[in-house]
Amino acid sequence: MLRSSAAVPAAVHPSSHRTGRKIEGKRAGVINRNPQSAHQSVDEGKPQMGDLLTSNPVIELEGDEFWPLYGKPFFDVVLTKTNIERLYQLVVPGRFSATLPSCSIPTVLTFRGKNWEMIYHGSSSHKRLDNWKAFAIDNNLKVGDSCVFEQLECSSTRLVFRVQILRGDIPFEFLDKLDGDNVDAPIVLE
């Protein structure tokens, strides 16, 4: 289990084992957190992003970094084939997107000190991020991985999300019990 002197939300406790194997056929899951304050900006008398990054501990596990959330609105998505193959579509969950502008605006995803620019389309029936493909490919996202999108800034002209990637690998100690990764050949844990 992951241990740190700082409190880390349950949403950022990944497996510490990396195998490259994924559990196929997982049902996609989306959780919405604190959408009421989604229109608050980082600039509203709160610490700036640089201040927050230096004051929060970073936990590193075999090359992946995890950190506590800032307490800002966030949503998370368990990635499916639709998110990371051919279509590369990322739809923002309905309850979370209801707090975002109903127009198309520039959006920035930040991860590991890099930025990916894209457009949030809030005027369509399925609120989504365009140019998600570059982020997914650059970060080697796979089916079963999860992304936590914490909203750092929200205005009528720009959105900024800080992203954490939680890998969905099967822990090494369970690989010898692995019969398969589908309904007909389940993984049995004793």
N, C-alpha and C positions, 0 to 999 in steps of 0.2 A: 504494500500500500504506500502511496505517496505521502511523505511527511514534510512539513515545513513549519517554521516558527510563525508564519502568517496564516491566517484563516483563508482557505481556498474553497470557493463554492463547489458543491458536488458536481456541477456541470463541467468542471475542468479537471476531473480525476480520470486520466486515461489509463489504459493498460501500459505498464512499463516494458512490455515485451514487444519486439518487432520481428515479425516473421514474413511479411509480404503476403500472407494468405488472408483472404477476406471471407466473411460469411455472406454468401449470396442469398438473395431472396428476402432480406430483411425488409420489414415494412417501414416505409418512410415515416419519420416522426418530426413534428414541428412543435415547439413550445414557445409561447409568448410570455414575456416578462415585462411588467411595469410599463405598459403602453401609455398610461395617463400623462407621464412627463416627457413624452417623445418629442415635443416641440421645443424643449429647452436646448439651448446652445451651450457649448463649452465656455463661451465668452460671457455668460451671465453671472459674473462675480465668482465663478468657481475656479479652481486651479486649472492652469493651462495644461495641455497634453504633455508637454515636456516635464512639467512639475510632477504630474501623475506618474509618468514613466520612471522617473528617478526615485520616487518614494515607494513604489510597490515592488515587492520581491518578485524575481523571475525564477521559476523552477525549470530546470533543464533535465530532460530524460532522453538520453541517447540521441541528441541532436534536435529534439523538439522542445519548444519552450512553452510554458504555461504560466499564467499570471492571474491574480485575482481580478474580478470584474470591478469596474469603477462605481457600480451602483446605478449606472445609467440604463435606459431601456435596452433590451436585447431580445433577439430570437435565435433559435438554433434549428438547424436542418440536418437530418441524417441523409446523406447523399444516395441517390438512386441512379440508374442508367440515364434517365432523362436529364439529370443535372450534369453528367460528365461524359456522355457519349453523344455522338451525332448532333443532337439538338442543342446541347449545352444550355438548357433553360434553368433559370433560378427565379422562382416565383416567391415573392415575399408573402408570408402568411397573412390571411385576411384580417385578423384582429390587430396585428401589428401595423399592416399597411393602412388601416383606417385612420391611424394617427399621423400619417405622412401626407405631404402635399398631393393634390389631385392633378398633377401636371408632370411633364417630363423635365427632369433637372439633372445637372451634372452630379455624379456621385463618385466618391473615392473610397476604395477598400484599402486598408493598411494592414500589412503583415510583415513581421521581421524587418522593419525599417524601410520597406518598399511600398510604393503606391501603385494602384491599378485604377485608371480612370474609366468610368463607364457612365451610362445613362440609366437613371431610374425612370420607368414609365408608370406614372400613377394615374394616368387618364384612361387606361384600358381596363377591361373587366378583370384581367389577371395582372396585378401589379408585379412588375418584374424588373430585373437588372439585365441590360444588354451589355455585351462585351465581357460577360462572365467567363467565356471560354478561355481567354488569355490567363485569367487568375487560376482557373482549374488546371490548365496544362502546366503553367509555371510552377505550381505547387504540388504537382503529381497527385492530384486528388483521385480517389478510387471509391467504388461502391462500398458503402458501409462506413466511410469516414463521416465525421460530423464537423460542421462549422458553426461557431458561435459568432454572431454579428452584433457587436455592441455599438450602439449609436452614440457617436461623440458630438456630432453637430447635425442640426436639422433646421433648415430655413427654406424659404420659397426659392432660393437660388442655388442651394448646395446641400448635399448629404455627405456625411463622413461616417464610415463604420470601421471599427477596429475588429479584426477577425482573428479568432483562434481556431486552429485545426486540431481535431482530436482523431487520431488514426484508429480505424476499426479492426486492427489486426487481431488474430487469435493468439492468446498467450502461448508461449513456447511449451510450457508444461502440459498443455492439452493436445498438442499435435500428435502424440503417440496414440491418443484415443480418437483421433479424427477418422471417421468412416466416410464422411462426405459433407457436403455443405448444401443439401437440399432436403425437401420433405421426405423423399424415399430413402435417403441415407443420412439420418440426422447425426449431429455431434452429441455424444452421450457423455455427460459429466456425472461422475459418481461421488 
